[in-house]
Amino acid sequence: MLRGCLTENWLSSKRLTTLEPRNHCIPLLDILHPPNEPNVVILVLPLLLPFYEPRFRTFGEAIDFMQQAFEGIKFLHDHLIAHRDCMFMNIMMDPKPLYPDMFHPVDPHKSRDWKGKPKHYSRTTHPTRYILIDFGISRRYRPEDMPPLEPPVWSADRTVPENIKEEPCNPFPIDIYLIANVIRLYFLNIYDGFDFISPLITDMMQDDPEKRPTIDVVIARFDQIVGNLSKWKLRSRLKKHIEWSVAGLFRSGAHIIRTASYMLRGLDPVPTPRT
């Protein structure tokens, strides 16, 4: 099996980055070897943002995130790679489509000249890609290793049932649990109206890993769920469970204006990033 940075380097190979649009793994842009420092290697990576900044505005934007997250996990599992730590801190976003002038690397809430906030577009008008990072505890298996069985490695998400039991397990269902918990924490627990996907998330987070659906089943069920949603639902505003009434009234008015503009421009309710 391959581990950690070896897996990340293989995922950044030209074949997988140019021929695999499902590859949502962080690209390794270059490897630098400083002179006179034989034990030092510098990995050159792109500048990214956490997936939740700027905030999601519509159900369609949230659906696009989930779709890409599932697609990224399927890509890994199809290549017999278990990420094992795909929790919220390890899912990022390519900011270039949203930020025309980018932002300051030290503080993404500041412009590059530090004189104000950076200008940014919405995910609907400028679709972007979501990126999986941190393959430090990932594993790539051989076909003859499947299904793998090994002691769990602690993810930064301490709620994974396999880690608590500390018994040898198949790491692939851990990815299913982790990505579901990201969706639960950042959408179901914060915003109203996600009842349509709650049963799927519950199944993905079952304590018994053998009862969790595989990523293929997850995607099939997810596609069916999304196919039953109306365009009106997809364009609807994400409303937090707790929201000041005055603020909600203002946001609803602004949302109606934005949505009318999107419809006049023929923009899809579910953004589709360019590959």
C-alpha positions as CSV (number, residue, x, y, z in Angstrom):
1,M,0.0,0.0,0.0
2,L,1.0,3.6,-0.5
3,R,0.8,6.1,2.4
4,G,0.6,9.9,3.0
5,C,2.5,12.1,0.6
6,L,3.2,9.2,-1.7
7,T,-0.5,8.9,-2.3
8,E,-0.8,12.7,-2.7
9,N,2.0,12.8,-5.3
10,W,0.4,9.9,-7.3
11,L,-2.9,11.7,-7.2
12,S,-1.3,14.8,-8.7
13,S,0.2,12.8,-11.6
14,K,-0.5,14.2,-15.1
15,R,-2.7,11.3,-16.0
16,L,-5.1,11.8,-13.1
17,T,-5.2,15.6,-13.2
18,T,-5.8,16.0,-16.9
19,L,-8.0,13.0,-17.7
20,E,-10.0,12.7,-14.5
21,P,-12.4,15.6,-13.9
22,R,-13.7,13.7,-10.8
23,N,-10.3,14.2,-9.2
24,H,-11.0,16.7,-6.4
25,C,-7.6,16.2,-4.6
26,I,-5.3,19.1,-4.0
27,P,-2.8,19.4,-6.9
28,L,0.9,19.2,-6.1
29,L,2.2,22.1,-8.3
30,D,5.9,21.5,-7.8
31,I,8.5,19.9,-5.5
32,L,11.5,22.1,-4.6
33,H,14.8,20.8,-3.2
34,P,16.6,23.7,-1.5
35,P,20.4,23.7,-2.1
36,N,22.5,22.6,0.9
37,E,19.4,21.2,2.6
38,P,19.4,17.5,1.6
39,N,16.7,16.6,4.2
40,V,14.3,19.4,3.3
41,V,11.6,19.2,0.6
42,I,9.2,22.1,-0.2
43,L,5.8,21.2,-1.6
44,V,4.2,23.9,-3.7
45,L,0.4,23.9,-3.3
46,P,-2.3,26.3,-4.5
47,L,-3.9,29.0,-2.3
48,L,-7.3,27.7,-1.1
49,L,-10.1,28.8,1.2
50,P,-12.2,26.7,3.6
51,F,-15.2,25.4,1.7
52,Y,-17.7,27.4,3.7
53,E,-16.3,30.9,2.9
54,P,-18.0,32.9,1.6
55,R,-21.3,31.5,2.9
56,F,-23.7,29.5,0.8
57,R,-26.8,31.4,-0.3
58,T,-29.0,28.8,-1.9
59,F,-29.9,25.1,-1.7
60,G,-28.6,24.7,-5.2
61,E,-25.1,25.9,-4.1
62,A,-25.2,23.5,-1.1
63,I,-26.3,20.6,-3.5
64,D,-23.3,21.4,-5.7
65,F,-20.9,21.2,-2.8
66,M,-22.4,17.8,-1.7
67,Q,-22.3,16.5,-5.3
68,Q,-18.6,17.4,-5.6
69,A,-17.8,16.0,-2.2
70,F,-19.4,12.7,-3.0
71,E,-17.7,12.7,-6.5
72,G,-14.3,13.3,-4.8
73,I,-14.8,10.4,-2.4
74,K,-15.9,8.1,-5.2
75,F,-12.8,9.0,-7.2
76,L,-10.6,8.0,-4.3
77,H,-12.5,4.8,-3.6
78,D,-12.5,3.8,-7.3
79,H,-8.7,4.0,-7.1
80,L,-8.7,2.0,-3.8
81,I,-7.7,5.0,-1.7
82,A,-9.2,5.6,1.7
83,H,-8.8,9.3,2.8
84,R,-9.6,8.5,6.5
85,D,-9.6,12.2,7.5
86,C,-12.1,13.9,5.1
87,M,-13.5,16.1,7.9
88,F,-14.5,19.8,7.5
89,M,-10.9,21.2,7.9
90,N,-9.7,19.0,5.0
91,I,-12.3,20.2,2.4
92,M,-11.3,23.4,0.7
93,M,-12.4,25.6,-2.2
94,D,-10.7,27.0,-5.2
95,P,-11.2,30.8,-4.6
96,K,-10.1,32.0,-8.1
97,P,-13.5,32.0,-9.8
98,L,-15.1,33.8,-6.8
99,Y,-12.4,36.4,-6.1
100,P,-11.4,38.4,-9.1
101,D,-8.5,40.1,-7.3
102,M,-8.0,37.4,-4.8
103,F,-7.4,38.2,-1.1
104,H,-4.5,38.6,1.3
105,P,-2.8,35.3,2.0
106,V,-2.6,36.2,5.7
107,D,-6.2,37.1,6.2
108,P,-8.8,36.1,3.5
109,H,-11.2,38.7,4.8
110,K,-8.8,41.5,3.7
111,S,-8.0,42.7,0.2
112,R,-4.4,42.3,-1.0
113,D,-3.6,45.9,-0.2
114,W,-5.1,45.5,3.2
115,K,-7.5,48.5,2.6
116,G,-10.8,46.7,2.8
117,K,-12.7,43.5,2.2
118,P,-11.9,41.5,-1.0
119,K,-14.6,41.6,-3.7
120,H,-16.2,38.3,-4.3
121,Y,-19.0,36.8,-6.5
122,S,-21.6,34.2,-5.6
123,R,-21.2,30.5,-6.2
124,T,-24.2,30.6,-8.6
125,T,-22.7,33.2,-10.9
126,H,-19.1,31.9,-10.6
127,P,-19.1,28.2,-9.9
128,T,-16.0,26.8,-8.2
129,R,-14.5,23.5,-7.3
130,Y,-14.1,21.9,-3.9
131,I,-10.8,20.3,-3.0
132,L,-9.8,17.5,-0.7
133,I,-6.5,18.1,1.2
134,D,-4.3,16.4,3.9
135,F,-3.5,12.9,2.8
136,G,-1.2,12.3,5.8
137,I,-3.1,9.2,7.1
138,S,-4.5,8.1,3.7
139,R,-4.0,4.7,2.3
140,R,-3.9,3.3,-1.2
141,Y,-4.5,-0.4,-1.4
142,R,-3.9,-3.1,-4.0
143,P,-6.8,-5.1,-5.4
144,E,-5.6,-8.2,-3.5
145,D,-5.8,-6.2,-0.2
146,M,-9.5,-5.6,-0.6
147,P,-11.4,-5.4,1.6
148,P,-8.7,-4.1,4.0
149,L,-8.8,-4.7,7.7
150,E,-6.5,-2.7,9.9
151,P,-6.5,-0.7,13.2
152,P,-8.1,2.7,12.8
153,V,-6.1,5.9,12.8
154,W,-7.6,8.7,14.7
155,S,-9.2,11.4,12.5
156,A,-9.5,14.9,13.6
157,D,-13.2,14.1,13.8
158,R,-13.3,12.4,17.2
159,T,-16.9,11.1,16.8
160,V,-16.0,8.2,14.3
161,P,-17.4,5.0,16.0
162,E,-14.5,2.8,14.7
163,N,-12.0,5.0,16.4
164,I,-13.8,4.7,19.7
165,K,-13.9,0.9,19.5
166,E,-10.3,0.7,18.4
167,E,-10.7,-2.6,16.6
168,P,-9.4,-3.5,13.2
169,C,-11.8,-2.2,10.5
170,N,-12.3,-1.4,6.9
171,P,-11.3,2.3,6.5
172,F,-13.6,3.0,3.5
173,P,-16.8,3.3,5.5
174,I,-15.0,5.8,7.7
175,D,-14.9,8.2,4.7
176,I,-18.7,7.8,4.3
177,Y,-19.2,8.7,8.0
178,L,-16.8,11.6,7.8
179,I,-18.3,13.3,4.7
180,A,-21.8,12.8,6.1
181,N,-20.9,14.5,9.3
182,V,-19.5,17.5,7.4
183,I,-22.9,17.9,5.7
184,R,-24.7,17.4,9.0
185,L,-22.7,20.0,10.8
186,Y,-22.6,22.7,8.2
187,F,-26.0,22.3,6.6
188,L,-28.5,20.2,8.6
189,N,-27.5,21.7,12.0
190,I,-27.4,25.3,10.8
191,Y,-30.1,25.8,8.1
192,D,-33.8,24.9,7.8
193,G,-35.2,22.9,4.9
194,F,-32.7,20.0,4.6
195,D,-35.2,17.3,5.6
196,F,-35.0,15.8,2.1
197,I,-31.4,14.6,2.6
198,S,-31.6,13.8,6.4
199,P,-32.4,10.0,5.9
200,L,-29.4,9.6,3.7
201,I,-27.1,11.3,6.1
202,T,-28.4,9.2,9.0
203,D,-27.7,6.0,7.1
204,M,-24.2,7.2,6.2
205,M,-23.5,7.8,9.9
206,Q,-24.7,4.5,11.3
207,D,-22.6,3.2,14.2
208,D,-22.2,-0.2,12.4
209,P,-19.9,0.5,9.4
210,E,-21.3,-2.5,7.6
211,K,-24.7,-0.9,7.5
212,R,-23.4,2.3,5.9
213,P,-24.0,2.6,2.1
214,T,-21.0,2.5,-0.2
215,I,-20.2,5.7,-2.1
216,D,-21.8,4.3,-5.2
217,V,-25.1,3.8,-3.3
218,V,-24.7,7.2,-1.7
219,I,-24.4,8.9,-5.1
220,A,-27.3,6.9,-6.6
221,R,-29.6,7.9,-3.7
222,F,-28.4,11.4,-3.8
223,D,-29.1,11.8,-7.5
224,Q,-32.6,10.5,-7.0
225,I,-33.2,12.9,-4.1
226,V,-31.9,15.9,-6.1
227,G,-33.9,14.8,-9.2
228,N,-37.1,15.2,-7.1
229,L,-36.3,18.7,-6.0
230,S,-38.0,21.6,-7.8
231,K,-36.0,24.4,-9.3
232,W,-37.8,26.7,-6.9
233,K,-36.5,24.7,-4.0
234,L,-33.0,24.8,-5.5
235,R,-33.1,28.5,-5.9
236,S,-34.5,29.1,-2.4
237,R,-32.5,31.0,0.2
238,L,-30.7,29.2,3.0
239,K,-32.3,30.3,6.2
240,K,-30.6,29.6,9.5
241,H,-32.5,27.9,12.3
242,I,-32.1,31.1,14.4
243,E,-32.3,34.3,12.5
244,W,-33.3,37.9,13.5
245,S,-36.7,38.7,11.9
246,V,-35.5,42.1,10.6
247,A,-32.3,40.6,9.2
248,G,-34.3,37.8,7.6
249,L,-36.7,40.2,5.9
250,F,-33.7,42.2,4.5
251,R,-32.0,39.0,3.2
252,S,-35.2,37.7,1.7
253,G,-35.7,40.9,-0.3
254,A,-32.1,40.9,-1.5
255,H,-32.5,37.2,-2.4
256,I,-35.6,37.8,-4.5
257,I,-33.7,40.4,-6.5
258,R,-30.6,38.2,-7.0
259,T,-32.8,35.2,-8.0
260,A,-34.7,37.3,-10.6
261,S,-31.3,38.3,-12.0
262,Y,-30.1,34.7,-12.1
263,M,-33.2,33.6,-13.9
264,L,-33.0,36.4,-16.5
265,R,-29.4,35.4,-17.2
266,G,-30.4,31.7,-17.6
267,L,-28.1,30.6,-14.7
268,D,-28.7,27.0,-13.5
269,P,-29.9,26.7,-9.9
270,V,-27.2,24.1,-9.2
271,P,-23.8,25.7,-10.2
272,T,-21.6,23.6,-12.5
273,P,-17.9,24.5,-12.3
274,R,-15.7,24.3,-15.4
275,T,-13.4,21.3,-15.4
